[in-house]
Amino acid sequence: MKRFLSLRVGDGLNPQFVFSSGQRRAAGLAFLLSVHLSRPWCTWRTLMLDDPVQHIDDFRALHLVEVLSALQRSGRQIVCAVEDPSLAELLCRRLISEPAAPGRRHDLDLVPGGSAAVVRSTDIAPGIAGVLGRTRTLSAAG
């Protein structure tokens, strides 16, 4: 017999019937992150997420990005797949890489035959902690 994890709130209420889909997703992410952080015996310091912002409003998505940024600064590796290019760009800005721990963004697309392939890989330049954006040096010709 397989056992399944069950989450109840309040007086044994099932979140499926109390929360919206976004609230359930946020509660599930909070639960999974707490399990990930509460494993002192585990030496694996990588967190892998597959489109964690699906069904979550922008406010909660921004908070998740900040939580992931804090986890990354604590020495964890974050691997996160997202569909939204703007969110991917935000993650690249907030998950600050360092010279000793470079970051990399991979953009995937479907190729003939229906499989996915990396169409572009971009190194994430090291940034300054606490700064949201990066400045780019532009040279003017002429």
Sine and cosine of phi, psi and omega as CSV:
sin_phi,cos_phi,sin_psi,cos_psi,sin_omega,cos_omega
0.00,0.00,0.76,-0.65,0.02,-1.00
-1.00,0.04,0.61,-0.79,0.07,-1.00
-0.97,-0.24,0.62,-0.78,0.01,-1.00
-0.88,-0.48,0.55,-0.83,0.06,-1.00
-0.96,0.26,0.73,-0.69,-0.02,-1.00
-0.84,-0.54,0.71,-0.70,0.02,-1.00
-0.92,-0.39,0.80,-0.60,0.03,-1.00
-0.81,-0.59,0.53,-0.85,0.04,-1.00
-0.82,-0.57,0.43,-0.90,0.06,-1.00
0.86,0.52,-0.77,-0.63,-0.02,-1.00
-1.00,0.00,0.79,0.61,0.04,-1.00
0.98,0.20,0.41,0.91,0.01,-1.00
-0.97,0.22,0.62,-0.78,0.03,-1.00
-1.00,0.04,0.85,-0.53,-0.03,-1.00
-0.84,0.54,-0.41,0.91,-0.01,-1.00
-0.86,0.50,-0.51,0.86,-0.05,-1.00
-0.97,-0.24,-0.06,1.00,-0.05,-1.00
-0.95,-0.31,-0.63,0.78,-0.11,-0.99
-0.98,-0.21,0.38,-0.92,0.15,-0.99
-0.96,0.29,0.15,-0.99,-0.01,-1.00
-0.89,0.46,-0.62,0.79,0.04,-1.00
-0.91,0.41,-0.65,0.76,0.03,-1.00
-0.92,0.39,-0.63,0.78,0.05,-1.00
-0.90,0.44,-0.68,0.74,0.00,-1.00
-0.89,0.45,-0.69,0.73,0.02,-1.00
-0.90,0.44,-0.67,0.74,0.03,-1.00
-0.90,0.43,-0.65,0.76,0.03,-1.00
-0.90,0.43,-0.67,0.74,0.05,-1.00
-0.89,0.45,-0.68,0.73,0.02,-1.00
-0.87,0.49,-0.67,0.74,0.02,-1.00
-0.90,0.44,-0.74,0.67,-0.02,-1.00
-0.91,0.42,-0.62,0.78,0.06,-1.00
-0.91,0.42,-0.62,0.79,0.02,-1.00
-0.92,0.39,-0.60,0.80,0.07,-1.00
-0.91,0.42,-0.70,0.72,0.01,-1.00
-0.86,0.52,-0.66,0.75,-0.05,-1.00
-0.98,0.19,-0.30,0.95,-0.08,-1.00
-0.99,-0.11,0.32,0.95,-0.01,-1.00
-0.95,-0.31,0.96,0.28,-0.03,-1.00
-0.91,0.41,-0.37,0.93,-0.02,-1.00
-0.97,0.22,-0.28,0.96,-0.06,-1.00
-1.00,-0.02,0.80,-0.60,-0.01,-1.00
-1.00,-0.01,-0.07,1.00,0.00,-1.00
-0.97,0.24,0.91,-0.41,-0.11,-0.99
-0.96,-0.26,0.47,0.88,-0.01,-1.00
-0.93,-0.36,0.71,-0.70,0.07,-1.00
-0.90,-0.43,0.84,-0.54,-0.02,-1.00
-0.92,-0.40,0.79,-0.61,-0.02,-1.00
-0.78,-0.63,0.71,-0.71,0.04,-1.00
-0.94,-0.35,0.97,-0.24,0.01,-1.00
0.74,0.67,0.88,0.47,-0.08,-1.00
-0.94,0.35,-0.21,0.98,-0.05,-1.00
-0.99,-0.12,0.10,0.99,0.03,-1.00
-0.87,0.49,0.77,-0.64,-0.01,-1.00
0.94,0.35,0.31,0.95,0.01,-1.00
-0.91,-0.42,0.66,-0.75,0.01,-1.00
-0.95,0.32,0.23,-0.97,-0.08,-1.00
-0.87,0.49,-0.60,0.80,-0.01,-1.00
-0.87,0.50,-0.75,0.67,0.01,-1.00
-0.94,0.34,-0.55,0.84,0.04,-1.00
-0.90,0.45,-0.67,0.74,0.04,-1.00
-0.90,0.44,-0.64,0.77,0.05,-1.00
-0.91,0.42,-0.63,0.78,0.05,-1.00
-0.88,0.47,-0.66,0.75,0.03,-1.00
-0.86,0.50,-0.65,0.76,0.01,-1.00
-0.92,0.38,-0.62,0.79,0.05,-1.00
-0.90,0.44,-0.70,0.72,0.02,-1.00
-0.89,0.45,-0.60,0.80,0.05,-1.00
-0.89,0.46,-0.69,0.73,0.03,-1.00
-0.91,0.42,-0.64,0.77,0.04,-1.00
-0.90,0.44,-0.65,0.76,0.01,-1.00
-0.91,0.42,-0.65,0.76,0.02,-1.00
-0.92,0.39,-0.34,0.94,0.03,-1.00
-1.00,0.10,0.06,1.00,0.08,-1.00
0.96,-0.27,0.12,0.99,0.02,-1.00
-1.00,-0.05,0.50,-0.87,0.10,-0.99
-1.00,-0.05,0.74,-0.67,0.01,-1.00
-0.93,-0.38,0.83,-0.56,0.11,-0.99
-0.89,-0.46,0.90,-0.44,-0.14,-0.99
-0.70,-0.71,0.83,-0.55,0.07,-1.00
-0.98,-0.18,0.79,-0.62,0.04,-1.00
-0.70,-0.71,0.42,-0.91,0.02,-1.00
-1.00,-0.02,-0.49,0.87,-0.11,-0.99
-0.99,0.12,0.89,-0.46,0.00,-1.00
-0.87,0.50,-0.56,0.83,0.02,-1.00
-0.92,0.40,-0.64,0.77,0.05,-1.00
-0.92,0.38,-0.62,0.78,0.05,-1.00
-0.87,0.49,-0.66,0.75,0.02,-1.00
-0.91,0.42,-0.66,0.75,0.05,-1.00
-0.89,0.46,-0.69,0.72,0.04,-1.00
-0.87,0.49,-0.64,0.77,0.03,-1.00
-0.89,0.45,-0.58,0.82,0.02,-1.00
-0.96,0.27,-0.60,0.80,-0.09,-1.00
-1.00,0.04,-0.51,0.86,0.05,-1.00
-1.00,0.03,0.99,0.13,-0.18,-0.98
-0.95,0.30,0.82,-0.57,0.05,-1.00
-1.00,0.06,0.29,-0.96,0.01,-1.00
-0.81,-0.59,0.35,-0.94,0.00,-1.00
-0.82,0.57,-0.59,0.81,-0.01,-1.00
-0.99,0.13,-0.26,0.97,-0.01,-1.00
-0.67,-0.74,0.97,0.24,-0.07,-1.00
-0.93,0.38,0.46,-0.89,0.06,-1.00
-0.97,-0.24,0.34,-0.94,0.01,-1.00
-0.52,-0.86,0.67,-0.74,0.06,-1.00
-0.93,-0.36,0.75,-0.67,0.06,-1.00
-0.90,-0.44,0.81,-0.59,0.10,-0.99
-0.98,-0.19,0.80,-0.61,-0.04,-1.00
-0.94,-0.34,0.44,-0.90,0.11,-0.99
-0.48,-0.88,0.30,-0.95,0.04,-1.00
-0.98,0.20,0.63,-0.77,0.04,-1.00
-0.91,-0.42,0.24,-0.97,0.03,-1.00
-0.79,0.62,0.70,-0.71,-0.06,-1.00
0.98,-0.22,-0.19,0.98,0.09,-1.00
1.00,0.02,0.04,1.00,0.02,-1.00
-1.00,-0.01,0.28,-0.96,0.01,-1.00
-1.00,-0.09,0.55,-0.83,0.03,-1.00
-0.62,-0.79,0.48,-0.87,0.07,-1.00
-0.96,0.27,0.87,-0.50,0.01,-1.00
-0.99,-0.16,-0.33,0.94,0.04,-1.00
-0.36,-0.93,0.70,-0.71,0.12,-0.99
-0.87,-0.50,0.73,-0.68,-0.05,-1.00
-0.78,-0.63,0.80,-0.60,0.12,-0.99
-0.96,0.29,0.65,-0.76,0.04,-1.00
-1.00,-0.08,0.91,-0.41,-0.03,-1.00
-0.90,0.43,0.61,-0.79,0.05,-1.00
-0.84,0.54,0.65,-0.76,-0.01,-1.00
-0.88,-0.47,0.00,-1.00,0.02,-1.00
-0.99,-0.17,0.82,-0.57,0.00,-1.00
-0.85,0.53,0.69,-0.72,0.04,-1.00
1.00,0.00,-0.05,1.00,0.01,-1.00
-0.95,-0.32,0.81,-0.59,-0.07,-1.00
-0.96,0.29,-0.62,0.79,-0.08,-1.00
-0.89,-0.46,0.22,-0.97,0.08,-1.00
-0.91,-0.42,0.52,-0.86,0.09,-1.00
-0.98,-0.18,0.55,-0.83,0.04,-1.00
-0.91,-0.41,0.68,-0.74,0.02,-1.00
-1.00,0.09,0.85,-0.53,0.03,-1.00
-0.95,-0.32,0.72,-0.70,0.05,-1.00
-0.96,-0.28,0.69,-0.73,0.00,-1.00
-0.99,-0.17,0.80,-0.60,0.03,-1.00
-1.00,-0.02,0.67,-0.74,0.12,-0.99
0.98,-0.19,0.00,0.00,0.00,0.00
